[in-house]
C-alpha cells in the first residue's frame, strides 16, 4: 500500500487551505474518495458569503453549519436561516470590527462564554429562534457598545437570578422571552439607563419576581405577549404590568385573550402606574371584557388607546361602563377590527361617554359602512377623523358627515380614502359645512369625472385626489389649496390657476410637458414622475417663479442635444432634482434607450447636423476650388498627362527606339520668341553642314492633329540629342518646360547625355523660376554653349555644337 498527501486549496469566504491525507488502498477506492473531496469543496464554494462595498456580508440561507470565513474588516455579518449549532471561542475572534451580527433562525445550542470577547464594537446582535437552553451573562461582558439584542424564541426556561444584562450599559432595544419561559428573576434591567424599547414574551410564565422588568428609568415602548395569562393567572400579569407601567411608557399588549371580567383586573396596575398610552394587538376580546376594562381604568390618565388586529365577540353592550370618566382619553386608533356577528351589535351610541371626549379617531379597515347621525352628533370635539379602507359609499357618507347637530365643527383633518365613494360633487358639498377643515384625503375612490363647479370650505389647504381615476381637470378644485395630490390618475392637461399652491403632485399621469408655471405663482415643489414627459428646459422652468424642488424621473425623455446639454450643465441653476439624476433616462433615440441622461455623450454631428453638414460642404467646396485653382496655375493636369504619356512611351522597347526610330540628330527646344534665330541661323548652319544634321522642329515636323504632348515625346524619342536654346523667353514658356522635363526623364532613365544646352543670351541661375528646377539641375551638372556676340568666335561655337550633336559610333 502507498500513502500520499494531497492538498486542495479553494476559496471559502477568505482563503482556506484544506489538507486531506489520503491512504490509497487501490485505484477504485482512490477515485471514490477523490470525488467525495471534490463534492465537499463544491459544497463549500456554493456557500461562499457575498460582501458588498459597505463591508456587509450576507451569508443568509446558505446551509452553513459553522461560522464561515469572511474578510477581517467586515462590519456586518448575516448568518440567519442556516444550520449553525455552536459558536466556539475563536469563531468570531478575527472579526473585531463587526457592528451587526445576525444569527436568527439557526440551530444554536452552545455559545462559548468567550465567543463575543472580541466584539467590543458590536451594536446589533440577533440570537432569536435558536435552541439556546440557557442564557449566560458572560456572553455579554465585553459588549459595551451593544444597542440592540434579540433573544426571543429560545427554549430557556429561566431568566436570572444572575444579572444577565447588567454589563450592557448602552443597550437601547431588548427583545427576550419565549413560550418555554417559566421563571423570571431580577436580571440586571435596573442597571440599564438607556433602554428605550423592550419586548417580552411570557405566555406560559409560572413565576415572576417583582421588579424583574423594571428598568433604571421609564422605558419608552414596552410590548408584552402574555396570551392566556390574563385569564389563567391575572395576579402574575398584575406584577408584570406594575413593573412596566409609567406615564412615559407606551404599553402594547399582544396576543392576549380577554373574555371575562377576571381577565381585565390586571389593568388596575396599569391605571395605578399612570399609563397614558395603551394598545392591544393581535388579540381577542368580548364586549364583557372590554366593559370590565373600561371600569377598571375609570378615572385613569389614559390619553391614547389602540386596537390593532382585534377580534371582538359579543353584542355591543357597553351600558355597565357608561358611568366611567375618560375626560383625558382624546385619541383612539382602531385598525383591522373584526366584529363577530357585526349585525347583532347595537349602535355605538352607547359609547357616547367615550366618543364625546375624542379629539382624534381612526377606524381603519374595519368594514365601517356608516356612522349614524345619532352617533355623529357625539363627535363634537373631534379634530381628526380617519375612516380609510372601509365601505363608505355615496349613500352612507351623508349621514356619516352630518353636521346639523353641531358635529365636526373642530374637524381639521378628514381621511375617507379607499372607500367606494363615486361623487366628487357630493363630497365637496358635504365638507363645505366643515368650517375648520384643512386636510382632506379622498384618494383611492372612483370619481372618474370631475364636475365643472364645486363648493369647498375656505379653510381647505391640503387635498389628496390620488388614484381616483380622474381623466380631466375642471374649475371644481378650490383655489385656496397649498398642497394638491393628483397622482396616479389619467390626466393630460392642467390649465387652472392655484395662486396659493406650494406643492403639486402629478406622479403617474400622462402629462407630456410641464404645466404652465404662470398658473402657480408660489409653487415650491413639483412631483411629476412616471408621466410621458419628453423634455423640459430653462424656458419652461423659468416660468415657475419660486420652484425649488422637482421630481420628474422615469419619464419618456427624448435625448436631443438641447435637452442633454441643458440637463447636464444648466438644470441645477434652476431647481434641485430631489429624486436623483439616476432616475432620468433616455427613451429615444432607440440607441440610447435606458441610458442615464447624465452619462450620454452626443457627437457634434448628432447635435448640430445642419450647421455641421453646411460647414463640411463649404470646406469641401473651398478645398476643391483651391485644388482647381492650384492645378490651373501649376498646370497639374497637363503635367499628369505628360507623365502618363512619358510612362507609356517608356514602356516601348528600347531596342526599337535605338535601331529604327532615331530619325533626327537633334530635337530643337526653343521659345517661339527665339524662332527667328533658330530658323534663320541655327537650322541652315547645321542642316547645310558636312555632314549635315537632321533637326526636328515643332513648327515643321510635328504631326498635325496629334496631341502636342505626344508629338513632343515622340520627337524626343526619335532624336539622338535634345538641343535646348536657352533664353529669358525659354524660362517663361510652359511648353519649353515640358520638353525640358521629358528630356530630363530620358537622361535619368537611359543614363545618357542627350541634352545639349545653348545659351542664346546670358541668364543668371538665380533668376530662373523655381518651377524650372530641372533646368537649374541640368545647368549645374552639364556644360553648355554660349552664343557669342563676337563673330570671330562663332566658328568655334559651331564647331563645338557640331561635335556635341555628333552621333556616337
NUSE-694454 format. One line per field, with one value per residue (C-alpha): residue in one letter; residue number from 1; z, x, y. Coordinates in pm, whole numbers, plus 50000, padded with zeros to 5 digits. Layout:
REM residues N
rest A;... .
nr NUM;... .
z Z;... .
x X;... .
y Y;... .
REM end
This chain:
REM residues 809
rest X;X;X;X;X;X;X;X;X;X;X;X;X;X;X;X;X;X;X;X;X;X;X;X;X;X;X;X;X;X;X;X;X;X;X;X;X;X;X;X;X;X;X;X;X;X;X;X;X;X;X;X;X;X;X;X;X;X;X;X;X;X;X;X;X;X;X;X;X;X;X;X;X;X;X;X;X;X;X;X;X;X;X;X;X;X;X;X;X;X;X;X;X;X;X;X;X;X;X;X;X;X;X;X;X;X;X;X;X;X;X;X;X;X;X;X;X;X;X;X;X;X;X;X;X;X;X;X;X;X;X;X;X;X;X;X;X;X;X;X;X;X;X;X;X;X;X;X;X;X;X;X;X;X;X;X;X;X;X;X;X;X;X;X;X;X;X;X;X;X;X;X;X;X;X;X;X;X;X;X;X;X;X;X;X;X;X;X;X;X;X;X;X;X;X;X;X;X;X;X;X;X;X;X;X;X;X;X;X;X;X;X;X;X;X;X;X;X;X;X;X;X;X;X;X;X;X;X;X;X;X;X;X;X;X;X;X;X;X;X;X;X;X;X;X;X;X;X;X;X;X;X;X;X;X;X;X;X;X;X;X;X;X;X;X;X;X;X;X;X;X;X;X;X;X;X;X;X;X;X;X;X;X;X;X;X;X;X;X;X;X;X;X;X;X;X;X;X;X;X;X;X;X;X;X;X;X;X;X;X;X;X;X;X;X;X;X;X;X;X;X;X;X;X;X;X;X;X;X;X;X;X;X;X;X;X;X;X;X;X;X;X;X;X;X;X;X;X;X;X;X;X;X;X;X;X;X;X;X;X;X;X;X;X;X;X;X;X;X;X;X;X;X;X;X;X;X;X;X;X;X;X;X;X;X;X;X;X;X;X;X;X;X;X;X;X;X;X;X;X;X;X;X;X;X;X;X;X;X;X;X;X;X;X;X;X;X;X;X;X;X;X;X;X;X;X;X;X;X;X;X;X;X;X;X;X;X;X;X;X;X;X;X;X;X;X;X;X;X;X;X;X;X;X;X;X;X;X;X;X;X;X;X;X;X;X;X;X;X;X;X;X;X;X;X;X;X;X;X;X;X;X;X;X;X;X;X;X;X;X;X;X;X;X;X;X;X;X;X;X;X;X;X;X;X;X;X;X;X;X;X;X;X;X;X;X;X;X;X;X;X;X;X;X;X;X;X;X;X;X;X;X;X;X;X;X;X;X;X;X;X;X;X;X;X;X;X;X;X;X;X;X;X;X;X;X;X;X;X;X;X;X;X;X;X;X;X;X;X;X;X;X;X;X;X;X;X;X;X;X;X;X;X;X;X;X;X;X;X;X;X;X;X;X;X;X;X;X;X;X;X;X;X;X;X;X;X;X;X;X;X;X;X;X;X;X;X;X;X;X;X;X;X;X;X;X;X;X;X;X;X;X;X;X;X;X;X;X;X;X;X;X;X;X;X;X;X;X;X;X;X;X;X;X;X;X;X;X;X;X;X;X;X;X;X;X;X;X;X;X;X;X;X;X;X;X;X;X;X;X;X;X;X;X;X;X;X;X;X;X;X;X;X;X;X;X;X;X;X;X;X;X;X;X;X;X;X;X;X;X;X;X;X;X;X;X;X;X;X;X;X;X;X;X;X;X;X;X;X;X;X;X;X;X;X;X;X;X;X;X;X;X;X;X;X;X;X;X;X;X;X;X;X;X;X;X;X;X;X;X;X;X;X;X;X;X;X;X;X;X;X;X;X;X;X;X;X;X;X;X;X;X;X;X;X;X;X;X;X;X;X;X;X;X;X;X;X;X;X;X;X;X;X;X;X;X;X;X;X .
nr 1;2;3;4;5;6;7;8;9;10;11;12;13;14;15;16;17;18;19;20;21;22;23;24;25;26;27;28;29;30;31;32;33;34;35;36;37;38;39;40;41;42;43;44;45;46;47;48;49;50;51;52;53;54;55;56;57;58;59;60;61;62;63;64;65;66;67;68;69;70;71;72;73;74;75;76;77;78;79;80;81;82;83;84;85;86;87;88;89;90;91;92;93;94;95;96;97;98;99;100;101;102;103;104;105;106;107;108;109;110;111;112;113;114;115;116;117;118;119;120;121;122;123;124;125;126;127;128;129;130;131;132;133;134;135;136;137;138;139;140;141;142;143;144;145;146;147;148;149;150;151;152;153;154;155;156;157;158;159;160;161;162;163;164;165;166;167;168;169;170;171;172;173;174;175;176;177;178;179;180;181;182;183;184;185;186;187;188;189;190;191;192;193;194;195;196;197;198;199;200;201;202;203;204;205;206;207;208;209;210;211;212;213;214;215;216;217;218;219;220;221;222;223;224;225;226;227;228;229;230;231;232;233;234;235;236;237;238;239;240;241;242;243;244;245;246;247;248;249;250;251;252;253;254;255;256;257;258;259;260;261;262;263;264;265;266;267;268;269;270;271;272;273;274;275;276;277;278;279;280;281;282;283;284;285;286;287;288;289;290;291;292;293;294;295;296;297;298;299;300;301;302;303;304;305;306;307;308;309;310;311;312;313;314;315;316;317;318;319;320;321;322;323;324;325;326;327;328;329;330;331;332;333;334;335;336;337;338;339;340;341;342;343;344;345;346;347;348;349;350;351;352;353;354;355;356;357;358;359;360;361;362;363;364;365;366;367;368;369;370;371;372;373;374;375;376;377;378;379;380;381;382;383;384;385;386;387;388;389;390;391;392;393;394;395;396;397;398;399;400;401;402;403;404;405;406;407;408;409;410;411;412;413;414;415;416;417;418;419;420;421;422;423;424;425;426;427;428;429;430;431;432;433;434;435;436;437;438;439;440;441;442;443;444;445;446;447;448;449;450;451;452;453;454;455;456;457;458;459;460;461;462;463;464;465;466;467;468;469;470;471;472;473;474;475;476;477;478;479;480;481;482;483;484;485;486;487;488;489;490;491;492;493;494;495;496;497;498;499;500;501;502;503;504;505;506;507;508;509;510;511;512;513;514;515;516;517;518;519;520;521;522;523;524;525;526;527;528;529;530;531;532;533;534;535;536;537;538;539;540;541;542;543;544;545;546;547;548;549;550;551;552;553;554;555;556;557;558;559;560;561;562;563;564;565;566;567;568;569;570;571;572;573;574;575;576;577;578;579;580;581;582;583;584;585;586;587;588;589;590;591;592;593;594;595;596;597;598;599;600;601;602;603;604;605;606;607;608;609;610;611;612;613;614;615;616;617;618;619;620;621;622;623;624;625;626;627;628;629;630;631;632;633;634;635;636;637;638;639;640;641;642;643;644;645;646;647;648;649;650;651;652;653;654;655;656;657;658;659;660;661;662;663;664;665;666;667;668;669;670;671;672;673;674;675;676;677;678;679;680;681;682;683;684;685;686;687;688;689;690;691;692;693;694;695;696;697;698;699;700;701;702;703;704;705;706;707;708;709;710;711;712;713;714;715;716;717;718;719;720;721;722;723;724;725;726;727;728;729;730;731;732;733;734;735;736;737;738;739;740;741;742;743;744;745;746;747;748;749;750;751;752;753;754;755;756;757;758;759;760;761;762;763;764;765;766;767;768;769;770;771;772;773;774;775;776;777;778;779;780;781;782;783;784;785;786;787;788;789;790;791;792;793;794;795;796;797;798;799;800;801;802;803;804;805;806;807;808;809 .
z 50000;49927;50142;49985;50097;49876;49923;49796;49814;49736;49840;50121;50226;50292;50181;50341;50283;50335;50366;50312;50387;50168;50200;49868;49910;49541;49224;49277;49637;49543;49278;49517;49791;49547;49423;49781;49848;49531;49631;49970;49809;49573;49865;50043;49728;49687;50036;49994;50151;49941;50084;49944;49931;50274;50416;50488;50429;50351;50430;50491;50385;50275;50466;50677;50970;51117;51107;50763;50685;50571;50535;50869;50816;50778;50954;50914;50905;50831;50919;50954;50836;50847;51044;51280;51609;51804;51823;51961;52127;51812;51550;51570;51707;51364;51316;51580;51367;51343;51413;51318;51375;51279;51387;51363;51296;51327;51548;51811;52123;52251;52261;52429;52718;52541;52190;52181;52361;52056;51960;52155;51857;51813;51822;51695;51798;51697;51854;51816;51727;51818;52065;52350;52670;52898;52886;53022;53145;53038;52673;52716;52938;52653;52455;52592;52263;52212;52147;52017;52150;52040;52239;52153;52075;52254;52487;52804;53094;53349;53331;53612;53901;53769;53634;53270;53115;53368;53155;52852;52960;52617;52538;52384;52245;52418;52297;52503;52631;52469;52528;52716;52978;53321;53575;53568;53829;53855;53586;53572;53385;53674;53570;53208;53184;52805;52741;52507;52381;52530;52402;52645;52564;52862;52751;52982;53270;53611;53841;53833;54081;54146;53977;53715;53420;53592;53429;53578;53409;53226;52902;52603;52437;52605;52424;52625;52491;52779;52591;52826;53147;53168;53217;53390;53622;53646;53963;53781;53496;53754;53878;53525;53444;53770;53670;53319;53367;53367;53222;52978;52859;52551;52653;52392;52487;52217;52162;52461;52519;52727;52781;53127;53397;53559;53262;53290;53656;53598;53426;53765;53789;53460;53593;53915;53717;53536;53187;52924;52612;52590;52276;52208;51910;51758;52044;52107;52341;52430;52492;52853;52896;52726;52953;53257;53124;53096;53452;53585;53403;53520;53601;53471;53294;52971;52677;52389;52330;52026;51889;51604;51454;51712;51705;51904;52022;52173;52107;52186;52530;52697;52944;53254;53169;53093;53430;53380;53330;53044;53007;52925;52654;52340;52083;51968;51694;51558;51268;51124;51370;51310;51489;51505;51428;51338;51252;51601;51755;51895;51793;51902;52060;52388;52378;52390;52722;52529;52190;52327;52453;52139;51955;51720;51595;51344;51234;50952;50751;50988;50744;50854;50606;50801;51118;51217;51274;51640;51684;51470;51698;51980;51790;51878;51985;51703;51523;51331;51168;50965;50810;50535;50386;50475;50290;50286;49974;49828;50017;50357;50353;50402;50749;50839;50780;50916;51081;51158;51530;51562;51498;51337;51397;51507;51248;51062;50909;50731;50561;50371;50125;49988;50019;49742;49706;49346;49355;49398;49382;49678;49879;49811;49921;50242;50351;50282;50623;50792;50871;51020;50762;50646;50532;50313;50175;49909;49741;49606;49540;49196;49096;48726;48633;48792;48795;48649;48977;49340;49680;49939;50284;50261;50518;50298;50226;50162;49916;49810;49496;49401;49238;49182;48805;48708;48336;48314;48523;48577;48785;49058;49278;49539;49470;49840;49831;49924;49863;49587;49513;49177;49134;48973;48758;48382;48343;48041;48083;48380;48295;48612;48836;49200;49348;49691;49583;49710;49642;49338;49292;48940;48953;48742;48491;48116;48100;47801;47923;48243;48333;48278;48558;48548;48696;49016;49130;49468;49372;49562;49488;49176;49152;48802;48779;48561;48308;47936;47961;47655;47790;47983;47952;48112;47949;48099;48443;48442;48436;48789;48994;49321;49213;49410;49401;49102;49081;48716;48683;48500;48206;47829;47771;47419;47449;47199;47208;47358;47640;47724;47731;47950;48187;48236;48254;48342;48524;48866;48815;48812;49051;49267;49130;49453;49313;49193;48843;48804;48751;48441;48146;47770;47590;47242;47022;47032;47053;47385;47538;47902;47930;48212;48065;48285;48101;47744;47510;47176;46883;46708;46402;46619;46794;46507;46197;45960;46060;46065;45722;45590;45724;45594;45248;45247;45342;45073;44811;44917;44914;44574;44449;44580;44418;44086;44102;44204;43926;43680;43796;43809;43504;43714;43472;43184;43388;43485;43124;43029;43294;43175;42818;42916;43115;42816;42594;42839;42814;42447;42378;42395;42108;41869;41959;41903;41580;41375;41543;41566;41264;41389;41516;41746;41861;41899;42201;42189;42264;41991;42059;41955;41636;41413;41541;41524;41178;41010;41178;41364;41120;40798;40965;41089;40806;40538;40718;40602;40722;40767;41079;41069;41306;41439;41472;41617;41356;41072;41188;41439;41313;41263;41470;41722;42090;42138;42432;42222;41946;42196;42345;42008;41869;42168;42148;41778;41828;41924;42112;42250;42181;42423;42307;42640;42683;42902;42674;42725;43101;43068;42829;42973;42666;42690;43049;42941;42678;42938;43183;42919;42829;43197;43234;42940;43083;43415;43264;42991;43167;42857;42762;42523;42642;42472;42611;42403;42595;42347;42594;42944;43217;43587;43756;44047;43811;43678;43832;44086;43869;43627;43884;43607;43416;43729;43785;43423;43416;43742;43615;43243;43027;42800;42489;42482;42163;42117;42024;41863;41509;41523;41793;41620;41408;41729;41863;41554;41569;41934;41868;41577;41796;42072;41824;41657;41695;41887;41667 .
x 50000;50107;50043;50028;49944;49727;49643;49327;49302;48990;48802;48552;48493;48859;49140;49121;49359;49218;49474;49350;49554;49453;49554;49531;49401;49351;49252;48877;48887;49107;48864;48568;48749;48867;48511;48388;48652;48557;48191;48272;48481;48196;47952;48174;48218;47843;47805;48057;47935;47879;48020;47922;48111;47979;48159;47830;47848;47524;47550;47178;47016;47346;47305;47608;47692;47961;48071;48229;48544;48481;48707;48851;48728;48363;48119;47806;47754;47416;47412;47035;46844;47139;47215;47487;47472;47759;47992;48333;48569;48769;48491;48432;48766;48905;48612;48669;48514;48169;47881;47594;47572;47254;47219;46840;46678;46975;47016;47238;47269;47605;47787;48126;48139;48418;48269;48194;48509;48649;48320;48363;48225;47912;47590;47328;47307;47021;47013;46638;46468;46754;46793;46967;46852;47035;47147;47491;47589;47950;47843;47776;48066;48262;47964;47986;47867;47567;47245;47006;46971;46716;46686;46323;46218;46488;46389;46540;46301;46457;46577;46810;46884;47225;47240;47247;47209;47386;47703;47505;47532;47439;47151;46851;46638;46584;46368;46353;46127;45957;45674;45927;45997;45868;46056;46180;46416;46575;46838;47001;46748;46752;47105;47018;46986;46943;46675;46408;46226;46153;45962;45882;45718;45593;45281;45350;45511;45466;45683;45773;45989;45874;46094;46232;46120;46169;46447;46655;46430;46094;46111;45969;45797;45706;45544;45412;45290;45122;44836;44610;44774;44515;44255;44458;44688;44580;44786;45109;45007;44945;45305;45439;45219;45312;45684;45636;45352;45452;45312;45608;45575;45376;45237;45133;44959;44999;44836;44604;44270;44025;43698;43565;43576;43862;44094;44057;44154;44535;44494;44437;44819;44831;44594;44792;45115;44972;44987;44873;44909;44766;44737;44608;44744;44652;44414;44067;43812;43448;43231;43209;43588;43610;43341;43530;43850;43677;43554;43896;44063;43799;43941;44281;44532;44472;44523;44557;44400;44465;44315;44507;44410;44137;43865;43565;43287;42953;42655;42797;42654;42853;42597;42785;43069;42852;42926;43301;43505;43755;43796;44166;44112;44150;44285;44154;44318;44132;44273;44165;43880;43680;43344;43189;42820;42857;42490;42389;42590;42390;42457;42785;42578;42615;42983;42884;43062;43386;43307;43230;43587;43768;43982;44141;43962;44089;43879;44075;43988;43710;43417;43255;42982;42804;42811;42451;42358;42289;42647;42787;42628;42852;43170;43164;43527;43671;43968;44100;43891;44035;43780;44005;43981;43618;43285;43155;42953;42758;42452;42618;42870;42599;42482;42843;42937;42616;42685;42331;42370;42696;42926;43269;43290;43653;43746;44062;44165;43937;44052;43795;44041;43998;43622;43359;43261;43192;43060;43316;43038;42863;43185;43260;42909;42929;43267;43164;42996;43322;43427;43766;43872;44233;44334;44111;44210;43975;44232;44163;43796;43633;43532;43628;43494;43516;43219;43257;43181;43217;43191;43463;43539;43755;43993;44092;44465;44558;44362;44451;44277;44535;44423;44066;44059;44023;44059;44008;44062;43794;43744;43595;43906;43945;44196;44284;44495;44862;44915;44738;44793;44659;44896;44806;44523;44475;44529;44697;44630;44647;44533;44375;44528;44619;44766;44842;44972;45321;45330;45181;45195;45121;45309;45169;44961;45000;45144;45373;45510;45534;45224;45245;45439;45231;44940;45136;45299;45400;45479;45779;45776;45660;45641;45572;45744;45613;45433;45500;45733;45954;46180;46193;46420;46517;46228;45964;46129;46177;45800;45785;45884;45962;46006;46291;46241;46150;46095;46050;46232;46105;45959;45992;46269;46386;46761;46808;47126;46950;46789;47100;47312;47061;47021;47394;47506;47222;46937;47098;47084;46704;46596;46710;46631;46516;46471;46830;46977;46993;46613;46637;46695;46654;46357;46454;46653;46646;47025;47021;46710;46769;47087;47107;47099;47393;47612;47502;47771;47648;47878;47885;47716;47431;47383;47440;47361;47261;47538;47796;47698;47688;48036;48170;48024;48160;48507;48492;48387;48661;48924;48809;48816;49169;49273;49123;49291;49620;49600;49522;49807;50058;49925;49895;49657;49891;50179;49995;49903;50263;50380;50128;50241;50606;50538;50360;50648;50897;50730;50824;51117;51445;51596;51330;51395;51770;51759;51466;51311;51608;51520;51671;52009;51850;51515;51534;51352;51311;51077;50857;51019;51356;51220;51392;51743;51662;51510;51743;52074;52076;51887;52065;52405;52352;52145;52388;52696;52906;52799;52453;52239;51872;51689;51335;51140;50793;50673;50793;50798;50511;50226;49912;49602;49803;49812;50107;50248;50251;50433;50692;50756;50763;51006;51241;51226;51319;51603;51961;52001;51774;51903;51776;51801;51803;51695;51476;51189;51261;51221;50881;50745;50538;50591;50962;50933;50751;51018;51287;51114;51081;51443;51540;51335;51522;51863;51778;51604;51861;52169;52293;52398;52117;52067;52268;52232;52282;52270;52141;52171;52316;52081;52152;52076;51917;51664;51543;51195;51176;50935;51231;51404;51507;51680;51864;51973;52093;52282;52455;52554;52631;52846;52653;52747;52707;52616;52899;52828;53174;53152;53514;53425;53116;53315;53440;53079;52955;53242;53169;52797;52851;53077;52812;52545;52768;52628;52835;52987 .
y 50000;50357;50664;51010;51361;51577;51945;52105;52485;52673;52987;52978;53343;53418;53185;52845;52561;52218;51947;51599;51292;51002;50646;50479;50127;50091;50272;50232;50349;50646;50766;50742;50932;51195;51252;51293;51556;51746;51730;51879;52152;52229;52250;52500;52708;52725;52873;53149;53473;53782;54104;54444;54773;54865;54558;54382;54007;53825;53454;53403;53073;52916;52587;52673;52451;52674;53035;53095;53286;53645;53950;54057;54413;54307;54541;54332;53956;53796;53426;53393;53086;52847;52531;52651;52460;52613;52912;52834;53076;53158;53152;53527;53645;53758;53996;54259;54537;54380;54617;54386;54010;53823;53458;53447;53107;52871;52563;52718;52506;52617;52951;52959;53203;53395;53378;53754;53862;54044;54215;54537;54734;54522;54724;54478;54110;53878;53530;53477;53147;52916;52628;52809;52641;52882;53245;53330;53674;53600;53629;53998;54111;54272;54404;54757;54909;54681;54873;54606;54250;53990;53665;53582;53226;53025;52736;52878;52824;53056;53413;53505;53517;53627;53981;53879;54224;54445;54486;54612;54973;55116;54880;55058;54774;54439;54151;53835;53557;53258;53011;52795;53060;52962;53172;53529;53670;54007;54004;54343;54557;54800;54896;54986;55362;55390;55128;55273;54966;54624;54321;54040;53704;53502;53322;53025;53211;53050;53256;53623;53813;54165;54425;54186;54405;54737;54939;55216;55471;55454;55259;55441;55144;54813;54521;54225;53892;53706;53536;53337;53458;53738;53471;53200;53397;53761;53810;53730;53964;54237;54200;54235;54535;54702;54697;54836;55088;55451;55776;55796;55435;55336;54997;54737;54410;54141;53804;53847;53676;53880;53702;53780;54040;53848;53898;54277;54306;54315;54653;54807;54809;54996;55260;55292;55323;55622;55472;55721;55507;55154;54936;54588;54397;54063;53989;53855;54013;54009;54313;54196;54203;54543;54681;54550;54705;55043;55006;54910;55200;55452;55794;55688;55907;55722;55955;55707;55366;55146;54824;54658;54323;54267;54001;54124;53894;53994;54216;54555;54607;54879;55010;54894;55133;55434;55593;55592;55905;55937;56307;56257;55995;56204;55956;55618;55413;55109;54907;54573;54526;54211;54201;53857;53885;54253;54297;54186;54467;54752;55111;55264;55539;55350;55451;55814;55853;55791;55944;56287;56320;56206;56458;56203;55893;55637;55339;55177;54865;54769;54729;55056;55147;55419;55626;55703;56065;55997;55879;56158;56416;56293;56382;56748;56771;56568;56727;56427;56152;55861;55625;55489;55138;55091;55057;55414;55496;55786;55664;55634;55918;56180;56063;55988;56354;56500;56836;56952;56885;57074;56777;56811;57184;57145;56882;56986;56650;56403;56082;55876;55720;55367;55357;55326;55691;55796;56151;56426;56684;56520;56510;56876;56973;56769;56900;57260;57254;57155;57508;57413;57153;57187;56836;56620;56279;56137;55912;55564;55626;55605;55956;55913;56257;56600;56837;57184;57359;57256;57420;57376;57514;57823;57675;57377;57371;57004;56790;56435;56306;56044;55717;55836;55757;56123;56195;56570;56880;57144;57455;57235;57232;57507;57783;57804;57486;57486;57112;56917;56548;56429;56136;55803;55936;55970;56343;56503;56876;57112;57464;57607;57868;57797;58114;57964;57623;57534;57158;56983;56605;56479;56149;55864;56060;56123;56472;56526;56857;57056;57260;57633;57795;58112;57916;57852;58175;58026;57668;57536;57161;56974;56594;56465;56125;55841;56054;56097;56398;56434;56707;57032;57333;57659;57842;57611;57615;57990;58030;57889;58189;58008;57645;57487;57109;56894;56518;56420;56088;55779;55969;55917;56165;56244;56281;56559;56762;57061;56863;56660;56973;57156;56863;56812;57173;57409;57234;57283;57658;57642;57364;57072;56726;56570;56219;56186;56207;55828;55819;56037;55803;55826;55675;55791;55764;55387;55359;55549;55388;55303;55510;55765;56115;56206;55952;56032;56168;56307;56396;56733;56586;56447;56778;57025;56823;57107;57352;57073;56945;57302;57376;57046;57103;57456;57333;57063;57319;57559;57285;57164;57522;57569;57242;57350;57690;57533;57279;57554;57774;57493;57307;56997;56829;56888;56768;56449;56388;56445;56198;55943;55986;55958;55640;55491;55591;55449;55112;55087;54855;55045;54846;54962;55318;55287;55093;55213;55513;55764;55976;56302;56405;56657;56783;57159;57300;57676;57957;58094;58430;58284;58124;58377;58283;57914;57913;58162;58089;57756;57534;57649;57618;57262;57118;57254;57137;56845;56602;56757;56720;56625;56856;56819;57144;57155;57403;57185;56825;56783;56567;56780;56690;56495;56590;56820;56624;56307;56499;56626;56282;56111;56368;56344;55963;55973;56219;56137;56465;56736;57083;57349;57708;57890;58249;58463;58368;57998;58007;58174;57912;57626;57410;57452;57335;57017;56949;57006;56769;56495;56531;56514;56195;56046;56139;55979;55676;55594;55732;55920;56273;56352;56712;56988;57342;57655;57979;58233;58517;58542;58408;58430;58099;58284;58448;58114;58049;57770;57576;57526;57308;57065;57345;57452;57093;57041;57374;57279;56934;56991;57218;57448;57653;58029;58214;58462;58820;58836;58693;58578;58328;58189;57943;57787;57782;57597;57355;57273;57241;57003;56797;56785;56674;56416;56065;55812;55539 .
REM end
